[in-house]
Amino acid sequence: MFGRKPVVKLSPEVFEKAVTAAEAAGYSDVSEFVEHVLMKELSKLDGAADEKELKERLRGLGYIS
């Protein structure tokens, strides 16, 4: 795992929306924007006490069914 750079694949439609949003918000690049958005969403899950609670929060946010 060391020395590997993480890669996230986005659909072309999502990527173009991210480019537009990143430019409008003044981010230096799409990666910076995506990282900020992801960290914001992950912070909502920080207080989960266990896996069951985490799954319930993800379900409530619409990420899993």
CHARMM-style PDB file with segment names, atoms N, HN, CA, C and O in Angstrom:
ATOM      1  N   MET     1       0.820  -1.192   0.000  1.00  0.00      PROA
ATOM      2  CA  MET     1       0.000   0.000   0.000  1.00  0.00      PROA
ATOM      3  C   MET     1       0.859   1.250   0.000  1.00  0.00      PROA
ATOM      4  O   MET     1       0.460   2.259  -0.582  1.00  0.00      PROA
ATOM      5  N   PHE     2       2.006   1.222   0.621  1.00  0.00      PROA
ATOM      6  HN  PHE     2       2.330   0.402   1.094  1.00  0.00      PROA
ATOM      7  CA  PHE     2       2.868   2.400   0.650  1.00  0.00      PROA
ATOM      8  C   PHE     2       3.362   2.699  -0.753  1.00  0.00      PROA
ATOM      9  O   PHE     2       3.658   1.792  -1.531  1.00  0.00      PROA
ATOM     10  N   GLY     3       3.446   3.970  -1.061  1.00  0.00      PROA
ATOM     11  HN  GLY     3       3.206   4.707  -0.429  1.00  0.00      PROA
ATOM     12  CA  GLY     3       3.925   4.381  -2.367  1.00  0.00      PROA
ATOM     13  C   GLY     3       2.839   4.432  -3.429  1.00  0.00      PROA
ATOM     14  O   GLY     3       3.084   4.885  -4.548  1.00  0.00      PROA
ATOM     15  N   ARG     4       1.650   3.976  -3.091  1.00  0.00      PROA
ATOM     16  HN  ARG     4       1.451   3.608  -2.182  1.00  0.00      PROA
ATOM     17  CA  ARG     4       0.548   4.013  -4.057  1.00  0.00      PROA
ATOM     18  C   ARG     4      -0.234   5.298  -3.889  1.00  0.00      PROA
ATOM     19  O   ARG     4      -0.454   5.769  -2.773  1.00  0.00      PROA
ATOM     20  N   LYS     5      -0.641   5.846  -4.987  1.00  0.00      PROA
ATOM     21  HN  LYS     5      -0.462   5.464  -5.893  1.00  0.00      PROA
ATOM     22  CA  LYS     5      -1.452   7.060  -4.961  1.00  0.00      PROA
ATOM     23  C   LYS     5      -2.918   6.661  -5.106  1.00  0.00      PROA
ATOM     24  O   LYS     5      -3.260   5.921  -6.029  1.00  0.00      PROA
ATOM     25  N   PRO     6      -3.794   7.136  -4.213  1.00  0.00      PROA
ATOM     26  CA  PRO     6      -5.211   6.787  -4.325  1.00  0.00      PROA
ATOM     27  C   PRO     6      -5.832   7.372  -5.594  1.00  0.00      PROA
ATOM     28  O   PRO     6      -5.511   8.486  -6.007  1.00  0.00      PROA
ATOM     29  N   VAL     7      -6.714   6.603  -6.188  1.00  0.00      PROA
ATOM     30  HN  VAL     7      -6.975   5.698  -5.852  1.00  0.00      PROA
ATOM     31  CA  VAL     7      -7.400   7.034  -7.400  1.00  0.00      PROA
ATOM     32  C   VAL     7      -8.884   6.775  -7.220  1.00  0.00      PROA
ATOM     33  O   VAL     7      -9.291   5.707  -6.764  1.00  0.00      PROA
ATOM     34  N   VAL     8      -9.680   7.757  -7.581  1.00  0.00      PROA
ATOM     35  HN  VAL     8      -9.349   8.625  -7.951  1.00  0.00      PROA
ATOM     36  CA  VAL     8     -11.131   7.619  -7.545  1.00  0.00      PROA
ATOM     37  C   VAL     8     -11.638   7.908  -8.945  1.00  0.00      PROA
ATOM     38  O   VAL     8     -11.316   8.941  -9.532  1.00  0.00      PROA
ATOM     39  N   LYS     9     -12.429   6.995  -9.475  1.00  0.00      PROA
ATOM     40  HN  LYS     9     -12.691   6.156  -8.998  1.00  0.00      PROA
ATOM     41  CA  LYS     9     -12.982   7.186 -10.815  1.00  0.00      PROA
ATOM     42  C   LYS     9     -14.364   7.831 -10.708  1.00  0.00      PROA
ATOM     43  O   LYS     9     -15.187   7.443  -9.879  1.00  0.00      PROA
ATOM     44  N   LEU    10     -14.595   8.814 -11.559  1.00  0.00      PROA
ATOM     45  HN  LEU    10     -13.927   9.129 -12.233  1.00  0.00      PROA
ATOM     46  CA  LEU    10     -15.881   9.504 -11.620  1.00  0.00      PROA
ATOM     47  C   LEU    10     -16.428   9.377 -13.029  1.00  0.00      PROA
ATOM     48  O   LEU    10     -15.674   9.318 -14.000  1.00  0.00      PROA
ATOM     49  N   SER    11     -17.738   9.336 -13.126  1.00  0.00      PROA
ATOM     50  HN  SER    11     -18.351   9.384 -12.337  1.00  0.00      PROA
ATOM     51  CA  SER    11     -18.341   9.339 -14.452  1.00  0.00      PROA
ATOM     52  C   SER    11     -18.036  10.683 -15.109  1.00  0.00      PROA
ATOM     53  O   SER    11     -17.798  11.666 -14.408  1.00  0.00      PROA
ATOM     54  N   PRO    12     -18.037  10.745 -16.427  1.00  0.00      PROA
ATOM     55  CA  PRO    12     -17.769  12.023 -17.104  1.00  0.00      PROA
ATOM     56  C   PRO    12     -18.737  13.134 -16.690  1.00  0.00      PROA
ATOM     57  O   PRO    12     -18.347  14.298 -16.591  1.00  0.00      PROA
ATOM     58  N   GLU    13     -19.986  12.777 -16.452  1.00  0.00      PROA
ATOM     59  HN  GLU    13     -20.303  11.832 -16.532  1.00  0.00      PROA
ATOM     60  CA  GLU    13     -20.979  13.776 -16.062  1.00  0.00      PROA
ATOM     61  C   GLU    13     -20.659  14.363 -14.687  1.00  0.00      PROA
ATOM     62  O   GLU    13     -20.713  15.578 -14.496  1.00  0.00      PROA
ATOM     63  N   VAL    14     -20.326  13.497 -13.737  1.00  0.00      PROA
ATOM     64  HN  VAL    14     -20.281  12.510 -13.892  1.00  0.00      PROA
ATOM     65  CA  VAL    14     -19.995  13.959 -12.388  1.00  0.00      PROA
ATOM     66  C   VAL    14     -18.705  14.777 -12.418  1.00  0.00      PROA
ATOM     67  O   VAL    14     -18.599  15.801 -11.742  1.00  0.00      PROA
ATOM     68  N   PHE    15     -17.734  14.327 -13.198  1.00  0.00      PROA
ATOM     69  HN  PHE    15     -17.820  13.496 -13.746  1.00  0.00      PROA
ATOM     70  CA  PHE    15     -16.472  15.053 -13.295  1.00  0.00      PROA
ATOM     71  C   PHE    15     -16.695  16.466 -13.828  1.00  0.00      PROA
ATOM     72  O   PHE    15     -16.138  17.424 -13.292  1.00  0.00      PROA
ATOM     73  N   GLU    16     -17.498  16.600 -14.870  1.00  0.00      PROA
ATOM     74  HN  GLU    16     -17.951  15.822 -15.305  1.00  0.00      PROA
ATOM     75  CA  GLU    16     -17.752  17.930 -15.438  1.00  0.00      PROA
ATOM     76  C   GLU    16     -18.469  18.836 -14.436  1.00  0.00      PROA
ATOM     77  O   GLU    16     -18.174  20.028 -14.355  1.00  0.00      PROA
ATOM     78  N   LYS    17     -19.407  18.272 -13.675  1.00  0.00      PROA
ATOM     79  HN  LYS    17     -19.647  17.303 -13.740  1.00  0.00      PROA
ATOM     80  CA  LYS    17     -20.082  19.064 -12.648  1.00  0.00      PROA
ATOM     81  C   LYS    17     -19.091  19.479 -11.563  1.00  0.00      PROA
ATOM     82  O   LYS    17     -19.155  20.599 -11.055  1.00  0.00      PROA
ATOM     83  N   ALA    18     -18.178  18.578 -11.210  1.00  0.00      PROA
ATOM     84  HN  ALA    18     -18.126  17.669 -11.622  1.00  0.00      PROA
ATOM     85  CA  ALA    18     -17.167  18.888 -10.202  1.00  0.00      PROA
ATOM     86  C   ALA    18     -16.224  19.978 -10.702  1.00  0.00      PROA
ATOM     87  O   ALA    18     -15.834  20.859  -9.935  1.00  0.00      PROA
ATOM     88  N   VAL    19     -15.856  19.926 -11.974  1.00  0.00      PROA
ATOM     89  HN  VAL    19     -16.172  19.210 -12.597  1.00  0.00      PROA
ATOM     90  CA  VAL    19     -14.994  20.961 -12.556  1.00  0.00      PROA
ATOM     91  C   VAL    19     -15.684  22.319 -12.466  1.00  0.00      PROA
ATOM     92  O   VAL    19     -15.082  23.304 -12.038  1.00  0.00      PROA
ATOM     93  N   THR    20     -16.934  22.361 -12.868  1.00  0.00      PROA
ATOM     94  HN  THR    20     -17.423  21.561 -13.216  1.00  0.00      PROA
ATOM     95  CA  THR    20     -17.695  23.614 -12.840  1.00  0.00      PROA
ATOM     96  C   THR    20     -17.804  24.158 -11.415  1.00  0.00      PROA
ATOM     97  O   THR    20     -17.589  25.347 -11.177  1.00  0.00      PROA
ATOM     98  N   ALA    21     -18.139  23.275 -10.473  1.00  0.00      PROA
ATOM     99  HN  ALA    21     -18.313  22.310 -10.666  1.00  0.00      PROA
ATOM    100  CA  ALA    21     -18.289  23.694  -9.075  1.00  0.00      PROA
ATOM    101  C   ALA    21     -16.958  24.151  -8.492  1.00  0.00      PROA
ATOM    102  O   ALA    21     -16.903  25.151  -7.776  1.00  0.00      PROA
ATOM    103  N   ALA    22     -15.885  23.422  -8.797  1.00  0.00      PROA
ATOM    104  HN  ALA    22     -15.930  22.610  -9.379  1.00  0.00      PROA
ATOM    105  CA  ALA    22     -14.560  23.775  -8.275  1.00  0.00      PROA
ATOM    106  C   ALA    22     -14.129  25.144  -8.785  1.00  0.00      PROA
ATOM    107  O   ALA    22     -13.612  25.959  -8.021  1.00  0.00      PROA
ATOM    108  N   GLU    23     -14.340  25.397 -10.066  1.00  0.00      PROA
ATOM    109  HN  GLU    23     -14.761  24.735 -10.687  1.00  0.00      PROA
ATOM    110  CA  GLU    23     -13.976  26.695 -10.639  1.00  0.00      PROA
ATOM    111  C   GLU    23     -14.802  27.820 -10.022  1.00  0.00      PROA
ATOM    112  O   GLU    23     -14.272  28.875  -9.676  1.00  0.00      PROA
ATOM    113  N   ALA    24     -16.103  27.581  -9.890  1.00  0.00      PROA
ATOM    114  HN  ALA    24     -16.533  26.723 -10.172  1.00  0.00      PROA
ATOM    115  CA  ALA    24     -16.996  28.615  -9.347  1.00  0.00      PROA
ATOM    116  C   ALA    24     -16.660  28.936  -7.891  1.00  0.00      PROA
ATOM    117  O   ALA    24     -16.786  30.081  -7.456  1.00  0.00      PROA
ATOM    118  N   ALA    25     -16.230  27.919  -7.141  1.00  0.00      PROA
ATOM    119  HN  ALA    25     -16.127  26.989  -7.494  1.00  0.00      PROA
ATOM    120  CA  ALA    25     -15.937  28.113  -5.722  1.00  0.00      PROA
ATOM    121  C   ALA    25     -14.498  28.557  -5.473  1.00  0.00      PROA
ATOM    122  O   ALA    25     -14.133  28.862  -4.337  1.00  0.00      PROA
ATOM    123  N   GLY    26     -13.679  28.595  -6.523  1.00  0.00      PROA
ATOM    124  HN  GLY    26     -13.976  28.347  -7.445  1.00  0.00      PROA
ATOM    125  CA  GLY    26     -12.318  29.084  -6.366  1.00  0.00      PROA
ATOM    126  C   GLY    26     -11.293  28.065  -5.913  1.00  0.00      PROA
ATOM    127  O   GLY    26     -10.224  28.439  -5.429  1.00  0.00      PROA
ATOM    128  N   TYR    27     -11.596  26.791  -6.059  1.00  0.00      PROA
ATOM    129  HN  TYR    27     -12.464  26.488  -6.452  1.00  0.00      PROA
ATOM    130  CA  TYR    27     -10.617  25.758  -5.706  1.00  0.00      PROA
ATOM    131  C   TYR    27      -9.515  25.724  -6.755  1.00  0.00      PROA
ATOM    132  O   TYR    27      -9.736  26.099  -7.906  1.00  0.00      PROA
ATOM    133  N   SER    28      -8.325  25.274  -6.356  1.00  0.00      PROA
ATOM    134  HN  SER    28      -8.145  24.970  -5.421  1.00  0.00      PROA
ATOM    135  CA  SER    28      -7.191  25.254  -7.284  1.00  0.00      PROA
ATOM    136  C   SER    28      -7.334  24.159  -8.333  1.00  0.00      PROA
ATOM    137  O   SER    28      -6.824  24.291  -9.446  1.00  0.00      PROA
ATOM    138  N   ASP    29      -8.026  23.079  -7.981  1.00  0.00      PROA
ATOM    139  HN  ASP    29      -8.440  22.972  -7.077  1.00  0.00      PROA
ATOM    140  CA  ASP    29      -8.281  22.002  -8.936  1.00  0.00      PROA
ATOM    141  C   ASP    29      -9.431  21.125  -8.444  1.00  0.00      PROA
ATOM    142  O   ASP    29      -9.932  21.300  -7.334  1.00  0.00      PROA
ATOM    143  N   VAL    30      -9.832  20.192  -9.277  1.00  0.00      PROA
ATOM    144  HN  VAL    30      -9.425  20.049 -10.179  1.00  0.00      PROA
ATOM    145  CA  VAL    30     -10.964  19.320  -8.937  1.00  0.00      PROA
ATOM    146  C   VAL    30     -10.637  18.443  -7.740  1.00  0.00      PROA
ATOM    147  O   VAL    30     -11.507  18.186  -6.908  1.00  0.00      PROA
ATOM    148  N   SER    31      -9.403  17.984  -7.642  1.00  0.00      PROA
ATOM    149  HN  SER    31      -8.697  18.193  -8.318  1.00  0.00      PROA
ATOM    150  CA  SER    31      -9.017  17.129  -6.517  1.00  0.00      PROA
ATOM    151  C   SER    31      -9.214  17.829  -5.182  1.00  0.00      PROA
ATOM    152  O   SER    31      -9.704  17.229  -4.226  1.00  0.00      PROA
ATOM    153  N   GLU    32      -8.836  19.085  -5.119  1.00  0.00      PROA
ATOM    154  HN  GLU    32      -8.437  19.572  -5.896  1.00  0.00      PROA
ATOM    155  CA  GLU    32      -9.009  19.853  -3.889  1.00  0.00      PROA
ATOM    156  C   GLU    32     -10.493  19.970  -3.538  1.00  0.00      PROA
ATOM    157  O   GLU    32     -10.879  19.814  -2.379  1.00  0.00      PROA
ATOM    158  N   PHE    33     -11.310  20.242  -4.537  1.00  0.00      PROA
ATOM    159  HN  PHE    33     -10.997  20.368  -5.478  1.00  0.00      PROA
ATOM    160  CA  PHE    33     -12.754  20.350  -4.325  1.00  0.00      PROA
ATOM    161  C   PHE    33     -13.349  19.023  -3.849  1.00  0.00      PROA
ATOM    162  O   PHE    33     -14.100  18.992  -2.874  1.00  0.00      PROA
ATOM    163  N   VAL    34     -13.015  17.934  -4.534  1.00  0.00      PROA
ATOM    164  HN  VAL    34     -12.406  17.960  -5.326  1.00  0.00      PROA
ATOM    165  CA  VAL    34     -13.558  16.614  -4.185  1.00  0.00      PROA
ATOM    166  C   VAL    34     -13.116  16.219  -2.777  1.00  0.00      PROA
ATOM    167  O   VAL    34     -13.913  15.680  -2.009  1.00  0.00      PROA
ATOM    168  N   GLU    35     -11.855  16.482  -2.432  1.00  0.00      PROA
ATOM    169  HN  GLU    35     -11.208  16.920  -3.056  1.00  0.00      PROA
ATOM    170  CA  GLU    35     -11.378  16.159  -1.090  1.00  0.00      PROA
ATOM    171  C   GLU    35     -12.157  16.934  -0.037  1.00  0.00      PROA
ATOM    172  O   GLU    35     -12.533  16.372   0.991  1.00  0.00      PROA
ATOM    173  N   HSD    36     -12.405  18.221  -0.281  1.00  0.00      PROA
ATOM    174  HN  HSD    36     -12.099  18.678  -1.117  1.00  0.00      PROA
ATOM    175  CA  HSD    36     -13.151  19.032   0.671  1.00  0.00      PROA
ATOM    176  C   HSD    36     -14.575  18.501   0.857  1.00  0.00      PROA
ATOM    177  O   HSD    36     -15.053  18.367   1.984  1.00  0.00      PROA
ATOM    178  N   VAL    37     -15.238  18.205  -0.246  1.00  0.00      PROA
ATOM    179  HN  VAL    37     -14.849  18.313  -1.161  1.00  0.00      PROA
ATOM    180  CA  VAL    37     -16.612  17.697  -0.172  1.00  0.00      PROA
ATOM    181  C   VAL    37     -16.641  16.355   0.553  1.00  0.00      PROA
ATOM    182  O   VAL    37     -17.518  16.116   1.383  1.00  0.00      PROA
ATOM    183  N   LEU    38     -15.691  15.483   0.244  1.00  0.00      PROA
ATOM    184  HN  LEU    38     -14.979  15.677  -0.430  1.00  0.00      PROA
ATOM    185  CA  LEU    38     -15.642  14.163   0.876  1.00  0.00      PROA
ATOM    186  C   LEU    38     -15.374  14.295   2.376  1.00  0.00      PROA
ATOM    187  O   LEU    38     -16.015  13.616   3.178  1.00  0.00      PROA
ATOM    188  N   MET    39     -14.444  15.150   2.758  1.00  0.00      PROA
ATOM    189  HN  MET    39     -13.923  15.701   2.106  1.00  0.00      PROA
ATOM    190  CA  MET    39     -14.158  15.335   4.181  1.00  0.00      PROA
ATOM    191  C   MET    39     -15.373  15.907   4.919  1.00  0.00      PROA
ATOM    192  O   MET    39     -15.636  15.543   6.064  1.00  0.00      PROA
ATOM    193  N   LYS    40     -16.100  16.795   4.263  1.00  0.00      PROA
ATOM    194  HN  LYS    40     -15.886  17.091   3.332  1.00  0.00      PROA
ATOM    195  CA  LYS    40     -17.305  17.357   4.865  1.00  0.00      PROA
ATOM    196  C   LYS    40     -18.338  16.265   5.132  1.00  0.00      PROA
ATOM    197  O   LYS    40     -18.949  16.231   6.200  1.00  0.00      PROA
ATOM    198  N   GLU    41     -18.531  15.378   4.164  1.00  0.00      PROA
ATOM    199  HN  GLU    41     -18.035  15.406   3.297  1.00  0.00      PROA
ATOM    200  CA  GLU    41     -19.487  14.281   4.332  1.00  0.00      PROA
ATOM    201  C   GLU    41     -19.000  13.273   5.372  1.00  0.00      PROA
ATOM    202  O   GLU    41     -19.792  12.775   6.172  1.00  0.00      PROA
ATOM    203  N   LEU    42     -17.706  12.973   5.365  1.00  0.00      PROA
ATOM    204  HN  LEU    42     -17.062  13.377   4.715  1.00  0.00      PROA
ATOM    205  CA  LEU    42     -17.165  12.019   6.339  1.00  0.00      PROA
ATOM    206  C   LEU    42     -17.260  12.547   7.761  1.00  0.00      PROA
ATOM    207  O   LEU    42     -17.427  11.770   8.701  1.00  0.00      PROA
ATOM    208  N   SER    43     -17.156  13.848   7.927  1.00  0.00      PROA
ATOM    209  HN  SER    43     -17.020  14.479   7.163  1.00  0.00      PROA
ATOM    210  CA  SER    43     -17.254  14.424   9.270  1.00  0.00      PROA
ATOM    211  C   SER    43     -18.636  14.190   9.873  1.00  0.00      PROA
ATOM    212  O   SER    43     -18.781  14.150  11.095  1.00  0.00      PROA
ATOM    213  N   LYS    44     -19.629  14.038   9.041  1.00  0.00      PROA
ATOM    214  HN  LYS    44     -19.511  14.070   8.049  1.00  0.00      PROA
ATOM    215  CA  LYS    44     -20.982  13.751   9.529  1.00  0.00      PROA
ATOM    216  C   LYS    44     -21.053  12.370  10.162  1.00  0.00      PROA
ATOM    217  O   LYS    44     -21.951  12.098  10.959  1.00  0.00      PROA
ATOM    218  N   LEU    45     -20.116  11.496   9.814  1.00  0.00      PROA
ATOM    219  HN  LEU    45     -19.386  11.716   9.167  1.00  0.00      PROA
ATOM    220  CA  LEU    45     -20.132  10.127  10.312  1.00  0.00      PROA
ATOM    221  C   LEU    45     -19.173   9.908  11.474  1.00  0.00      PROA
ATOM    222  O   LEU    45     -19.144   8.817  12.044  1.00  0.00      PROA
ATOM    223  N   ASP    46     -18.395  10.908  11.835  1.00  0.00      PROA
ATOM    224  HN  ASP    46     -18.419  11.794  11.371  1.00  0.00      PROA
ATOM    225  CA  ASP    46     -17.367  10.766  12.866  1.00  0.00      PROA
ATOM    226  C   ASP    46     -17.898  10.282  14.207  1.00  0.00      PROA
ATOM    227  O   ASP    46     -17.196   9.556  14.911  1.00  0.00      PROA
ATOM    228  N   GLY    47     -19.093  10.654  14.575  1.00  0.00      PROA
ATOM    229  HN  GLY    47     -19.664  11.244  14.003  1.00  0.00      PROA
ATOM    230  CA  GLY    47     -19.614  10.294  15.885  1.00  0.00      PROA
ATOM    231  C   GLY    47     -20.222   8.912  15.974  1.00  0.00      PROA
ATOM    232  O   GLY    47     -20.704   8.529  17.040  1.00  0.00      PROA
ATOM    233  N   ALA    48     -20.217   8.155  14.904  1.00  0.00      PROA
ATOM    234  HN  ALA    48     -19.825   8.466  14.038  1.00  0.00      PROA
ATOM    235  CA  ALA    48     -20.829   6.824  14.924  1.00  0.00      PROA
ATOM    236  C   ALA    48     -20.100   5.930  15.922  1.00  0.00      PROA
ATOM    237  O   ALA    48     -18.883   5.764  15.849  1.00  0.00      PROA
ATOM    238  N   ALA    49     -20.855   5.359  16.852  1.00  0.00      PROA
ATOM    239  HN  ALA    49     -21.844   5.494  16.912  1.00  0.00      PROA
ATOM    240  CA  ALA    49     -20.263   4.553  17.916  1.00  0.00      PROA
ATOM    241  C   ALA    49     -19.863   3.163  17.438  1.00  0.00      PROA
ATOM    242  O   ALA    49     -18.882   2.605  17.930  1.00  0.00      PROA
ATOM    243  N   ASP    50     -20.585   2.607  16.510  1.00  0.00      PROA
ATOM    244  HN  ASP    50     -21.382   3.060  16.111  1.00  0.00      PROA
ATOM    245  CA  ASP    50     -20.269   1.262  16.043  1.00  0.00      PROA
ATOM    246  C   ASP    50     -20.696   1.103  14.588  1.00  0.00      PROA
ATOM    247  O   ASP    50     -21.247   2.024  13.985  1.00  0.00      PROA
ATOM    248  N   GLU    51     -20.435  -0.069  14.037  1.00  0.00      PROA
ATOM    249  HN  GLU    51     -19.988  -0.817  14.526  1.00  0.00      PROA
ATOM    250  CA  GLU    51     -20.744  -0.326  12.626  1.00  0.00      PROA
ATOM    251  C   GLU    51     -22.241  -0.224  12.350  1.00  0.00      PROA
ATOM    252  O   GLU    51     -22.641   0.278  11.300  1.00  0.00      PROA
ATOM    253  N   LYS    52     -23.063  -0.688  13.269  1.00  0.00      PROA
ATOM    254  HN  LYS    52     -22.738  -1.097  14.122  1.00  0.00      PROA
ATOM    255  CA  LYS    52     -24.515  -0.627  13.076  1.00  0.00      PROA
ATOM    256  C   LYS    52     -24.984   0.830  12.976  1.00  0.00      PROA
ATOM    257  O   LYS    52     -25.773   1.178  12.098  1.00  0.00      PROA
ATOM    258  N   GLU    53     -24.494   1.662  13.875  1.00  0.00      PROA
ATOM    259  HN  GLU    53     -23.853   1.379  14.589  1.00  0.00      PROA
ATOM    260  CA  GLU    53     -24.875   3.079  13.852  1.00  0.00      PROA
ATOM    261  C   GLU    53     -24.361   3.757  12.583  1.00  0.00      PROA
ATOM    262  O   GLU    53     -25.060   4.574  11.983  1.00  0.00      PROA
ATOM    263  N   LEU    54     -23.146   3.417  12.180  1.00  0.00      PROA
ATOM    264  HN  LEU    54     -22.578   2.753  12.667  1.00  0.00      PROA
ATOM    265  CA  LEU    54     -22.582   3.976  10.956  1.00  0.00      PROA
ATOM    266  C   LEU    54     -23.453   3.608   9.758  1.00  0.00      PROA
ATOM    267  O   LEU    54     -23.742   4.460   8.918  1.00  0.00      PROA
ATOM    268  N   LYS    55     -23.872   2.347   9.673  1.00  0.00      PROA
ATOM    269  HN  LYS    55     -23.637   1.655  10.355  1.00  0.00      PROA
ATOM    270  CA  LYS    55     -24.732   1.919   8.570  1.00  0.00      PROA
ATOM    271  C   LYS    55     -26.061   2.663   8.593  1.00  0.00      PROA
ATOM    272  O   LYS    55     -26.577   3.032   7.539  1.00  0.00      PROA
ATOM    273  N   GLU    56     -26.617   2.886   9.772  1.00  0.00      PROA
ATOM    274  HN  GLU    56     -26.197   2.586  10.628  1.00  0.00      PROA
ATOM    275  CA  GLU    56     -27.880   3.617   9.869  1.00  0.00      PROA
ATOM    276  C   GLU    56     -27.715   5.065   9.404  1.00  0.00      PROA
ATOM    277  O   GLU    56     -28.594   5.611   8.738  1.00  0.00      PROA
ATOM    278  N   ARG    57     -26.599   5.674   9.753  1.00  0.00      PROA
ATOM    279  HN  ARG    57     -25.885   5.230  10.295  1.00  0.00      PROA
ATOM    280  CA  ARG    57     -26.351   7.050   9.307  1.00  0.00      PROA
ATOM    281  C   ARG    57     -26.176   7.105   7.794  1.00  0.00      PROA
ATOM    282  O   ARG    57     -26.707   8.000   7.136  1.00  0.00      PROA
ATOM    283  N   LEU    58     -25.433   6.147   7.244  1.00  0.00      PROA
ATOM    284  HN  LEU    58     -25.002   5.420   7.778  1.00  0.00      PROA
ATOM    285  CA  LEU    58     -25.254   6.103   5.792  1.00  0.00      PROA
ATOM    286  C   LEU    58     -26.584   5.869   5.090  1.00  0.00      PROA
ATOM    287  O   LEU    58     -26.845   6.457   4.040  1.00  0.00      PROA
ATOM    288  N   ARG    59     -27.417   5.022   5.659  1.00  0.00      PROA
ATOM    289  HN  ARG    59     -27.204   4.545   6.512  1.00  0.00      PROA
ATOM    290  CA  ARG    59     -28.730   4.762   5.093  1.00  0.00      PROA
ATOM    291  C   ARG    59     -29.574   6.026   5.147  1.00  0.00      PROA
ATOM    292  O   ARG    59     -30.274   6.344   4.186  1.00  0.00      PROA
ATOM    293  N   GLY    60     -29.518   6.750   6.259  1.00  0.00      PROA
ATOM    294  HN  GLY    60     -28.950   6.492   7.041  1.00  0.00      PROA
ATOM    295  CA  GLY    60     -30.269   7.994   6.423  1.00  0.00      PROA
ATOM    296  C   GLY    60     -29.826   9.066   5.444  1.00  0.00      PROA
ATOM    297  O   GLY    60     -30.627   9.902   5.025  1.00  0.00      PROA
ATOM    298  N   LEU    61     -28.543   9.044   5.077  1.00  0.00      PROA
ATOM    299  HN  LEU    61     -27.892   8.366   5.417  1.00  0.00      PROA
ATOM    300  CA  LEU    61     -28.025  10.008   4.101  1.00  0.00      PROA
ATOM    301  C   LEU    61     -28.281   9.569   2.674  1.00  0.00      PROA
ATOM    302  O   LEU    61     -28.017  10.320   1.735  1.00  0.00      PROA
ATOM    303  N   GLY    62     -28.800   8.344   2.502  1.00  0.00      PROA
ATOM    304  HN  GLY    62     -29.014   7.735   3.265  1.00  0.00      PROA
ATOM    305  CA  GLY    62     -29.117   7.856   1.169  1.00  0.00      PROA
ATOM    306  C   GLY    62     -27.955   7.192   0.447  1.00  0.00      PROA
ATOM    307  O   GLY    62     -28.037   6.944  -0.756  1.00  0.00      PROA
ATOM    308  N   TYR    63     -26.859   6.898   1.175  1.00  0.00      PROA
ATOM    309  HN  TYR    63     -26.793   7.100   2.152  1.00  0.00      PROA
ATOM    310  CA  TYR    63     -25.701   6.287   0.524  1.00  0.00      PROA
ATOM    311  C   TYR    63     -25.825   4.784   0.374  1.00  0.00      PROA
ATOM    312  O   TYR    63     -25.231   4.199  -0.532  1.00  0.00      PROA
ATOM    313  N   ILE    64     -26.596   4.150   1.256  1.00  0.00      PROA
ATOM    314  HN  ILE    64     -27.078   4.626   1.991  1.00  0.00      PROA
ATOM    315  CA  ILE    64     -26.851   2.708   1.139  1.00  0.00      PROA
ATOM    316  C   ILE    64     -28.332   2.464   1.351  1.00  0.00      PROA
ATOM    317  O   ILE    64     -29.042   3.285   1.932  1.00  0.00      PROA
ATOM    318  N   SER    65     -28.783   1.312   0.863  1.00  0.00      PROA
ATOM    319  HN  SER    65     -28.207   0.645   0.391  1.00  0.00      PROA
ATOM    320  CA  SER    65     -30.221   1.018   1.046  1.00  0.00      PROA
ATOM    321  C   SER    65     -30.410  -0.188   1.929  1.00  0.00      PROA
ATOM    322  OT1 SER    65     -31.544  -0.586   2.195  1.00  0.00      PROA
TER     323      SER     65
END
